[in-house]
């Protein structure tokens, strides 16, 4: 979200815009930054997922159940790479949702069932907890994939393209977005439409 490394002017603009949102009298607040991320002069990065989970290889249950099973298996399979990333950097950005990795999978999958899930937190709304959980999930995948040997990413675009096009997590969030977009809760609608828009934005660059 802050663009490429070594672009302090752009990063300062983003941070100032974020702080400006604190002046908004009511929430929730969801704003798009009006400028595109500066393009790196380096060659584009092609990411390769360290694991390969296929929905088609998952047997039993409905299509939604197979998607959820594949999604949970993918989360588990990414764990060694994520642990390596945490050890290497001695930090992680995962944790804002307050859920552990198993609970993240369960919580997100629950949106694809007949009824909306219970909110695991009482201090924030269900919509905000979903938003935080989605951010945790993406951070988990991003930190895991870029820890592969020789992997250097100079902008957010290859990470987003890889996540939405090539992971079961991306397909699962698109399904969740479609459910939330039909919700009576306006906050969930906004999040759902945002997930759908992110997926379509990546698809439009094919």
C-alpha positions in Angstrom: 0.0 0.0 0.0 3.0 2.4 0.4 4.3 1.7 -3.1 7.9 0.7 -4.1 10.9 0.9 -1.8 12.9 4.1 -1.7 10.0 6.4 -2.7 9.7 8.6 0.4 7.8 11.4 -1.2 5.0 9.1 -2.3 5.0 7.2 1.0 4.7 10.5 2.9 1.7 11.4 0.8 0.0 8.1 1.6 0.6 8.4 5.3 -0.6 12.0 5.4 -3.8 10.9 3.6 -4.3 8.1 6.1 -3.9 10.5 9.0 -6.4 12.9 7.4 -9.0 10.2 7.6 -8.9 10.5 11.4 -10.8 13.8 10.9 -13.8 12.0 9.4 -16.7 12.3 12.0 -18.2 8.9 11.3 -17.1 5.4 10.3 -16.5 3.0 8.9 -14.2 4.8 6.4 -13.0 3.1 3.2 -11.2 5.4 0.8 -9.1 4.8 -2.3 -5.9 6.8 -2.6 -6.3 8.9 -5.8 -2.8 8.3 -7.2 -1.3 5.1 -8.7 1.7 3.5 -7.1 4.9 4.7 -8.9 6.2 2.1 -11.3 9.5 0.6 -10.6 12.2 0.8 -13.2 13.3 -2.8 -12.5 12.2 -5.7 -14.5 8.7 -7.1 -13.6 8.7 -9.9 -11.1 7.0 -13.2 -11.8 6.0 -14.9 -8.6 5.9 -18.7 -8.3 3.8 -20.1 -5.5 5.9 -22.4 -3.2 3.0 -24.8 -3.0 0.3 -26.0 -5.4 -3.2 -26.7 -4.1 -5.9 -27.4 -6.6 -9.6 -27.2 -5.9 -10.2 -29.9 -8.6 -8.1 -32.4 -6.6 -10.2 -31.9 -3.5 -12.8 -34.6 -3.3 -16.2 -34.9 -1.5 -18.8 -32.3 -0.6 -20.3 -29.4 -2.5 -18.3 -27.0 -4.6 -18.3 -24.5 -1.8 -17.1 -27.2 0.7 -14.3 -28.2 -1.7 -13.2 -24.6 -2.1 -13.1 -24.2 1.7 -11.1 -27.5 2.2 -8.6 -26.5 -0.5 -8.3 -23.0 1.0 -7.6 -24.3 4.5 -5.0 -26.8 3.1 -3.3 -24.0 1.2 -3.0 -21.9 4.4 -1.4 -24.9 6.2 1.0 -25.5 3.3 2.1 -21.9 3.3 3.0 -22.1 7.0 6.7 -23.2 6.7 7.4 -20.4 4.3 5.7 -17.9 6.6 7.6 -19.1 9.6 10.8 -18.8 7.6 9.9 -15.2 6.8 9.2 -14.3 10.4 12.5 -15.9 11.5 14.4 -14.0 8.8 12.8 -10.6 9.4 12.1 -11.0 13.2 8.7 -9.4 12.6 5.4 -9.8 10.9 2.4 -7.6 10.0 0.0 -10.5 10.6 -2.2 -10.1 13.7 -4.5 -7.2 13.4 -7.6 -9.4 13.3 -6.6 -11.1 16.6 -7.2 -14.5 15.0 -4.7 -17.4 14.7 -4.2 -18.9 11.2 -6.7 -21.8 11.8 -9.3 -19.4 13.0 -8.7 -17.1 10.0 -9.5 -20.0 7.6 -12.6 -21.0 9.5 -13.9 -17.4 9.8 -13.5 -16.6 6.1 -15.0 -19.9 5.0 -18.0 -19.3 7.3 -19.1 -16.4 5.0 -19.7 -18.9 2.2 -22.3 -20.8 4.3 -26.0 -20.1 4.5 -25.8 -17.7 7.4 -23.2 -15.0 8.3 -20.8 -16.2 11.0 -20.7 -14.9 14.5 -18.3 -12.1 15.2 -15.3 -13.5 17.1 -14.7 -10.0 18.6 -17.0 -7.8 20.6 -15.0 -4.6 20.3 -15.5 -4.1 16.6 -18.2 -4.8 14.0 -18.4 -8.0 11.9 -17.5 -6.0 8.8 -14.4 -4.5 10.4 -13.3 -7.9 11.7 -13.7 -9.3 8.2 -11.6 -6.5 6.8 -8.9 -7.0 9.3 -8.9 -10.8 8.7 -8.6 -10.2 4.9 -5.6 -8.0 5.6 -4.0 -10.6 7.8 -4.6 -13.3 5.2 -2.9 -11.2 2.4 0.0 -10.3 4.7 0.5 -14.0 5.6 0.6 -15.0 1.9 2.8 -12.0 0.8 5.3 -12.5 3.6 5.5 -16.3 2.8 5.9 -16.0 -0.9 8.6 -13.3 -0.9 10.8 -15.3 1.4 11.7 -17.7 -1.3 15.4 -17.6 -2.3 16.1 -15.1 -4.9 12.7 -13.5 -4.7 12.8 -9.7 -5.0 9.6 -7.7 -5.4 9.9 -4.0 -6.2 6.2 -3.1 -6.2 2.9 -4.4 -4.9 1.4 -5.3 -8.3 3.1 -8.7 -8.8 2.1 -9.7 -5.3 -1.6 -8.7 -5.9 -1.6 -10.3 -9.3 -0.2 -13.6 -7.9 -2.6 -13.6 -5.0 -5.8 -12.9 -6.9 -5.0 -15.1 -10.0 -3.0 -18.0 -8.6 -4.1 -18.8 -5.1 -7.1 -20.6 -3.6 -7.2 -17.8 -1.1 -7.9 -15.3 -3.8 -10.8 -17.4 -5.2 -12.2 -17.9 -1.7 -12.2 -14.1 -1.1 -13.9 -13.5 -4.4 -16.6 -15.9 -3.3 -16.9 -14.1 0.1 -17.1 -10.8 -1.7 -20.0 -12.0 -3.8 -21.8 -13.1 -0.6 -21.1 -9.9 1.2 -22.2 -7.7 -1.7 -25.7 -9.2 -1.3 -25.8 -8.6 2.4 -28.3 -6.2 4.0 -25.4 -4.8 6.1 -24.0 -1.8 4.1 -20.6 -2.2 5.7 -20.4 -5.8 4.5 -21.6 -4.7 1.1 -18.7 -2.2 0.8 -16.2 -4.8 1.7 -17.7 -7.3 -0.6 -17.7 -4.9 -3.5 -14.1 -4.0 -2.7 -13.1 -7.7 -2.9 -14.9 -8.1 -6.2 -13.3 -4.9 -7.6 -9.8 -6.0 -6.6 -10.2 -9.4 -8.3 -11.6 -7.8 -11.5 -8.9 -5.2 -11.6 -6.3 -8.0 -11.7 -8.3 -9.9 -14.3 -8.5 -6.8 -16.5 -4.7 -6.7 -16.7 -4.5 -10.2 -18.4 
